[in-house]
Each structure stands twice: as C-alpha cells, then as structure tokens.
Amino acid sequence: MQKELAASLADDDALLALMLRDAAMQSEMYRPGAYWSRKTRNTTSQIRRQGIGDFRGASSSIGLSFTDSAHVDVRFDLWGGLRTALRVLLTSVFPLNTLFDAQVSLTRSHEAEVRRLRSLVLGSSPRALEIAQRYRIPPSLLGGCLDQVAIGGQRIATYYLNLLHQHDVVARTCPFTGISSMLEIGGGFGAHVHCLVENYPGLRKIAYLDIPPNLYVGTQYLRAMYGASVRDYRQTRGLARIEFSKDDDLEILAIAPWQIERLHVSVDLLYNAHSFVEMPEQVIANYAQRAAALPGFDRTQVVMLTYNNFDTRTTLHPERLPGFFPAKAFARTDFPMLDGSFGVISFVSQRDGAAARASQAAGRQS
C-alpha cells in the first residue's frame, strides 16, 4: 500500500482552463452531446470550487456518471442560472438549509450501510476472490474512494473489482497478453488504464481520450501514479501529428476528442466501455471513421461494452454498435457485473468472421 499512501492528486488550474477554452471553440462533433453537456458543466464548476482531491468521495458530485463517487446530496448538481439560486437557497437560507442538511445526513447513513453490507457480500464472493488472486489489483482508493471491499487484508475499490471482472470476461476472446498499444475512447478517470498497465507489462503505449473536464480528472489521476509517463493536453496541443515515442518506455497520451484528427499511431486495441451509447450517432461514426484511418487498423482488435439497462430515449441501442465498424465481425457476450449493479453487453471483434457473426446474431450467456 506504500504507493497509494505516497500518491496524491494535484490541481492544475491552468491545464483545466486551457482544455476548456479550446473545447469551447470546437464543432459540435467534439463537444459533449445532450447526455453529457449538463454533467460536464457541473463537474467543471465543482472542480473550480474545491479541486479534485475528493472527487470519488461524498463532498461533491464531480465524478457523477464517470467515477464511483458517493452521490447523496443533489444540491451539488444545481449549477447555472436559476439552479444556482436554488442551490444557494437550499444550502444557506434557514430553515430550508437545516431541513435539507438533516435529510442528507440521514441519507448518508443509509448509503454508508448499503456500502458496508455490499462490502461484506463481495468480500466473501468466490468470484471476487478469484479476481483478486488472478490479477494484480493496484492501490485503488486515491481520490477519496468510499466504496471499498476488504479481501485478504487489502482494501480494494469495488470499482476496480468490477473493472477487472469485466476485463476477465473480455480477455477470454481478446488476448491482452499480446497487446503493446491501445486507444481508449471514453477513458473516464483512468482506472481502466491503471488496471491494464499494472497487469500487462508489455502494454507500453496508450492513447487515452475523453471530453474535458473528465479528461482533466483522468490526467491528474494517472499522473499521480505514473508521473512524467503521462503526456497531457498541454504537451500535445500544438503538435500537427501526435505519435508515440519510438522507445519502449511507458507512455500515456491524454488527448481531447478533437485531437483524434491528428493522432497518428498504430494500436493493437481500440476500447470503449459504456460511453459510445451515450454519444450522438454522428459522433460515434466520426470516432469510428478516424480510428479506421489509423495505420494498420485492419489488424486492430475492437472492444465495445455497454450496460443492458439502456434507455433508447437517451442512449443508442447497443445492438447498433457493431455497425459502426462494418469491416469487423464481432462476438457478443452478455454477463452480469460483479456486484450485480447491472448487466454488461460486450462486442469483441474476431479474426474468425463467420463464427463471430453467428455469435453476434445469437448472443451468448456467460
């Protein structure tokens, strides 16, 4: 646990401001869609107000929808116009503030009890024990993580256990041991990259893409683990051609969506988990087109995952995802998340096209 105790999250206001200033000048293709637009404004406001030190904790909703934060106080979500006025009213004006504070306190106690019970169940789960034995689980609590499980004397973020369980299922049809480079679109706060780097020494070159301010949070999170190995937006912003270095050192390129047009790397894996379905159709199509133009993409394996409790009024139907990569044939797998929170649908491109198309049509239970 020494690495976790030593790691710390640093705020970089200038980096955040640079990302956001450039993001505001982009076309709709590279700006948050309807699903994410309000969430990103809220995240930005709260980062500016209190920094990212507790972004996975309960003091804000900075990480709402892309981290494992404990979200119990909806006042954190009230930013902009009349919503800000309502937040001030509920936070500062007596007696509304005291009534709301009392309710939040009660809700926090219930949420903490739910976490405690879930931890007991998962801590004795054979599958959780299997994952903890099969994979190296790196220090996983940085950022104020509250949702934890005790296994073998180690405190582990439930989020990381879920990630590695998900990865373990995908790895049955995607040989990660042979992967040295990858592009992750929608990398969240970087936990997936963290897990892969710690378990696959051969994976040395990673392009991690997300929208600001999520990209900012993930950049600072990964930098706390890997220092100068993380090349941030400030370092790549002015490059006409964004490439990996020609050595075998670990390199994580933290890039914004519009930079995919200048990305010129060959990757063994293109990975997206749960966010393609939250994007406008034309945005997914653009990412797919840009990825397909990368050198050697015919040899790149594509992995796309999403949740099975989707709502077509706000998200894309998962079955449409393979259609964005018509040159690839995908095998589909359906499985539950480790903690039972939702079901996962995975599409993994296959070298055996006929077998993959049959699996994709029928789906198979894991």
C-alpha positions in Angstrom: 0.0 0.0 0.0 3.0 2.3 0.1 2.4 3.6 -3.4 -1.1 4.6 -2.6 -0.1 6.4 0.6 2.6 8.3 -1.4 0.4 9.2 -4.4 -1.5 12.5 -4.3 -3.8 14.4 -6.6 -2.5 17.7 -7.7 -4.8 20.5 -9.1 -3.6 22.2 -12.2 -6.0 25.2 -12.9 -4.0 26.3 -15.9 -4.4 22.9 -17.6 -8.1 22.8 -17.0 -8.6 26.3 -18.3 -6.6 25.5 -21.4 -8.7 22.4 -22.1 -12.0 24.2 -21.5 -11.0 27.2 -23.6 -10.1 25.0 -26.6 -13.2 22.8 -26.1 -15.5 25.9 -26.4 -14.1 26.5 -29.9 -14.7 23.0 -31.3 -17.5 21.9 -33.6 -20.5 20.0 -32.2 -18.7 16.8 -33.3 -16.2 17.2 -30.5 -18.4 18.8 -27.8 -20.5 16.9 -25.2 -23.8 15.7 -26.5 -27.2 16.1 -24.7 -26.4 13.2 -22.3 -23.2 14.8 -21.0 -23.5 18.6 -21.5 -25.0 19.5 -18.1 -22.8 16.9 -16.3 -19.6 18.4 -17.7 -20.7 22.0 -16.7 -21.5 20.7 -13.2 -18.1 18.9 -13.0 -16.2 22.0 -14.1 -18.0 24.2 -11.6 -17.2 21.9 -8.7 -13.6 21.3 -9.7 -13.0 25.1 -9.7 -14.8 25.4 -6.3 -12.9 22.7 -4.4 -10.3 20.9 -6.5 -10.2 17.1 -7.3 -8.8 15.8 -4.0 -12.1 14.1 -3.1 -13.6 13.5 -6.5 -14.5 9.9 -5.6 -15.8 10.9 -2.1 -19.1 12.4 -0.8 -18.2 16.1 -0.7 -19.3 16.8 -4.3 -20.6 15.2 -7.4 -17.5 15.9 -9.5 -17.4 12.3 -10.6 -21.1 11.7 -11.2 -21.6 9.2 -14.0 -17.9 8.6 -14.7 -16.5 7.6 -11.3 -17.6 5.7 -8.2 -18.3 8.7 -6.0 -20.9 8.5 -3.3 -23.6 10.9 -4.5 -26.2 11.7 -1.9 -26.6 15.5 -1.9 -28.4 16.7 -5.0 -27.6 20.3 -4.2 -24.2 19.7 -5.7 -25.9 19.3 -9.1 -27.5 22.7 -9.0 -25.3 25.0 -11.1 -26.2 27.6 -13.7 -29.0 30.3 -13.7 -32.0 29.6 -11.5 -30.5 26.3 -10.5 -27.6 28.1 -8.7 -30.1 30.3 -7.0 -32.0 27.2 -5.8 -28.7 25.7 -4.5 -27.9 28.8 -2.5 -31.4 28.8 -1.1 -31.2 25.2 0.0 -27.7 25.5 1.3 -27.7 28.8 3.1 -31.2 30.0 3.9 -32.7 29.0 7.2 -34.7 26.8 7.8 -34.5 25.2 4.4 -30.8 24.5 4.8 -31.1 22.8 8.1 -34.0 20.7 6.9 -32.1 19.6 3.9 -28.9 19.1 5.9 -30.8 16.7 8.2 -32.2 14.8 5.3 -28.8 14.5 3.6 -27.3 13.3 6.9 -29.9 10.6 7.1 -29.4 9.6 3.5 -25.6 9.4 4.0 -26.1 7.0 6.9 -28.3 4.7 4.8 -25.9 4.9 1.9 -23.0 4.0 4.2 -24.9 1.0 5.5 -25.6 -0.2 1.9 -21.9 0.1 1.2 -21.0 -1.8 4.3 -23.4 -4.7 3.5 -22.2 -4.8 -0.1 -18.6 -5.0 1.1 -19.4 -8.0 3.3 -21.1 -9.8 0.4 -18.4 -9.1 -2.1 -15.6 -9.8 0.3 -16.8 -13.4 0.6 -17.8 -13.8 -3.0 -15.9 -16.6 -4.8 -15.8 -14.6 -8.0 -14.3 -11.6 -6.2 -11.7 -13.8 -4.5 -10.9 -15.4 -7.9 -10.4 -11.9 -9.5 -8.2 -10.8 -6.5 -6.0 -13.9 -7.0 -5.8 -13.8 -10.8 -4.9 -10.1 -11.2 -2.7 -7.6 -9.5 -5.0 -5.0 -8.0 -3.1 -1.8 -7.7 -3.7 0.7 -5.0 -7.2 1.8 -5.9 -8.6 4.3 -3.3 -7.0 7.6 -4.4 -9.4 10.4 -4.7 -11.4 9.7 -1.5 -13.0 6.4 -2.6 -15.6 5.2 -0.1 -16.9 2.1 -1.9 -14.4 -0.5 -0.8 -14.1 -4.2 -0.2 -11.7 -6.0 2.2 -10.1 -9.0 0.6 -7.0 -10.7 2.0 -6.3 -7.8 4.3 -6.3 -5.3 1.4 -8.9 -2.6 0.9 -9.9 -2.6 -2.7 -12.2 -0.2 -4.6 -15.4 -2.1 -5.7 -15.0 -0.1 -8.9 -11.6 -1.8 -9.6 -13.0 -5.3 -8.8 -15.8 -4.6 -11.3 -13.4 -3.4 -13.9 -11.2 -6.5 -13.6 -14.2 -8.8 -13.6 -15.4 -7.1 -16.8 -11.9 -7.3 -18.2 -11.6 -11.0 -17.3 -14.7 -11.8 -19.4 -13.5 -9.8 -22.3 -10.0 -11.4 -22.1 -11.5 -14.8 -23.0 -11.9 -13.6 -26.6 -9.3 -10.7 -26.7 -5.7 -11.8 -25.9 -4.4 -8.9 -23.9 -1.1 -10.6 -23.3 -0.2 -9.8 -27.0 -1.2 -6.1 -26.8 1.5 -3.4 -26.7 -0.5 -0.4 -27.6 -4.1 0.8 -27.3 -6.5 3.7 -27.9 -9.3 4.0 -25.2 -12.1 6.4 -26.2 -14.0 7.5 -23.2 -11.4 6.5 -20.6 -13.2 8.0 -17.6 -10.9 8.9 -14.7 -8.2 6.4 -15.9 -8.9 3.4 -13.7 -9.1 1.0 -16.6 -5.7 2.2 -17.9 -4.4 1.8 -14.4 -5.5 -1.8 -14.2 -4.1 -2.8 -17.6 -0.7 -1.2 -17.1 -0.3 -2.9 -13.8 -1.2 -6.3 -15.2 0.3 -6.3 -18.7 4.0 -5.3 -18.7 4.0 -5.4 -22.5 1.4 -2.7 -22.7 3.6 0.4 -23.0 1.8 2.8 -25.4 -1.7 4.1 -24.6 -3.8 6.9 -26.1 -6.5 7.8 -23.6 -9.2 10.1 -24.9 -12.1 11.8 -23.1 -14.0 15.0 -23.0 -12.9 17.9 -20.7 -13.2 18.2 -17.8 -13.3 14.3 -17.4 -10.0 14.3 -19.3 -8.5 16.7 -16.8 -9.5 14.5 -13.8 -8.2 11.4 -15.5 -4.9 13.1 -16.5 -4.2 14.1 -12.9 -5.3 10.7 -11.6 -2.9 8.9 -13.9 -0.2 11.4 -13.3 -0.3 10.7 -9.6 0.5 7.1 -10.5 2.9 7.4 -13.4 4.3 11.0 -13.3 6.0 12.1 -16.5 4.9 9.0 -18.4 1.6 10.9 -18.8 1.8 13.4 -21.6 -1.0 15.9 -21.0 -3.1 18.1 -23.3 -0.7 21.0 -22.8 2.2 18.9 -24.2 0.3 17.7 -27.3 -1.9 20.6 -28.1 0.5 22.3 -30.6 1.5 19.1 -32.4 0.4 18.7 -36.0 1.0 15.0 -35.7 0.5 13.1 -32.4 2.6 10.0 -32.2 4.0 7.6 -29.6 7.7 7.8 -28.9 10.0 5.2 -30.6 11.1 3.7 -27.3 9.7 1.0 -25.0 9.0 3.4 -22.1 5.5 3.6 -20.7 3.7 6.5 -22.4 0.1 7.6 -21.8 -1.2 10.3 -24.2 -4.1 12.1 -22.6 -5.8 13.7 -25.5 -9.1 15.6 -26.2 -11.7 14.4 -28.7 -10.7 16.8 -31.5 -7.1 15.6 -31.3 -8.1 12.3 -32.8 -7.8 14.1 -36.2 -4.0 14.5 -35.5 -3.4 11.1 -33.9 -1.1 9.0 -36.0 -0.4 5.8 -34.1 -0.8 2.1 -34.7 -2.7 0.4 -31.9 -3.4 -3.3 -31.2 -6.6 -2.5 -29.4 -9.4 0.1 -29.7 -11.5 0.1 -26.5 -14.7 1.8 -25.4 -16.7 1.0 -22.3 -20.3 2.3 -21.8 -19.9 5.7 -23.4 -20.4 5.2 -27.1 -24.1 4.7 -26.5 -24.2 8.0 -24.7 -22.9 9.9 -27.7 -24.9 11.3 -30.7 -24.8 8.9 -33.6 -22.7 11.2 -35.8 -20.1 11.5 -33.1 -19.7 7.7 -32.8 -19.5 7.5 -36.6 -16.7 10.1 -36.7 -14.7 8.3 -34.0 -15.1 5.1 -35.9 -14.0 6.7 -39.1 -11.0 8.4 -37.6 -10.0 5.1 -35.8 -10.3 3.1 -39.0 -7.9 5.6 -40.7 -5.1 4.8 -38.2 -2.2 2.9 -39.6 -2.7 -0.9 -39.5 -6.3 -0.7 -38.3 -7.2 -3.9 -40.2 -5.1 -5.7 -37.5 -6.6 -3.7 -34.6 -9.0 -5.6 -32.3 -12.1 -3.6 -31.3 -13.8 -4.0 -27.9 -17.0 -2.2 -27.1 -19.0 -2.6 -23.9 -22.3 -1.2 -22.6 -24.9 -1.7 -20.0 -28.0 -3.7 -20.6 -30.3 -1.3 -18.7 -30.2 1.2 -21.5 -33.0 3.7 -22.3 -33.4 4.4 -26.1 -34.9 7.8 -25.3 -31.5 9.0 -24.1 -29.0 6.4 -25.4 -28.3 4.4 -28.5 -29.4 0.8 -28.7 -26.4 -1.4 -28.0 -27.1 -3.7 -31.0 -26.2 -0.8 -33.3 -22.6 -0.5 -32.1 -21.0 -3.2 -34.4 -22.5 -1.4 -37.4 -20.1 1.5 -36.9 -17.2 -0.9 -37.8 -18.6 -2.7 -40.9 -15.2 -4.2 -41.8 -15.1 -6.0 -38.4 -17.1 -9.1 -37.3 -18.0 -9.1 -33.6 -18.7 -11.8 -31.0 -21.3 -10.8 -28.4 -21.2 -11.8 -24.7 -23.8 -10.9 -22.0 -22.8 -11.1 -18.4 -23.6 -9.5 -15.0 -21.4 -7.0 -13.3 -19.6 -8.5 -10.3 -21.6 -6.5 -7.7 -24.9 -7.2 -9.6 -25.5 -3.5 -10.2 -26.3 -4.1 -13.9 -25.7 -6.4 -16.8 -23.0 -5.9 -19.4 -23.1 -6.4 -23.2 -19.7 -6.8 -24.8 -18.8 -6.8 -28.5 -15.3 -8.1 -29.3 -14.1 -8.1 -32.9 -12.9 -11.5 -34.1 -10.5 -12.9 -36.6 -12.9 -15.7 -37.5 -15.6 -13.6 -39.1 -18.1 -16.4 -39.7 -18.1 -17.6 -36.1 -18.3 -14.1 -34.9 -21.3 -13.1 -36.9 -23.1 -16.2 -35.7 -22.3 -15.3 -32.1 -23.2 -11.7 -32.6 -26.6 -12.7 -34.0 -27.5 -15.0 -31.2 -25.5 -13.6 -28.3 -24.2 -16.0 -25.6 -24.6 -16.1 -21.9 -21.5 -16.1 -19.7 
